[in-house]
Amino acid sequence: MTKTDIRHARVKVVLHWYLGGSVLAGTVDSGCREVQTHLEVDSDDTPEKIAHVIRCAKQGCFAEQMVVRPTPLTSTVKVNGETFVL
């Protein structure tokens, strides 16, 4: 689309998860404290052109946008085919 010459790109994603509490006591707590992305790009194109491609990729990444913008979560539960309220 942008005709940008990218010879090689590598991304590493690091998630800092935690899980604590007890299932028996009903105190389970989990979450993610931090998400880190590390991107390496090899290209002879201008820094401005590379920056444009990276910005577009980040804006089009569903996972990154879900973290950056709080996303509503809707859940339903059925047990034995019947709606189940927790």
Secondary structure, 3 states (H helix, E strand, C coil): CCCCCCCEEEEEEEEEEEEECCCCCCCCEEEEEEEEEEEEEECCCCHHHHHHHHHHHHHCCHHHHHHHCCCCCCCCCEECCEECCC
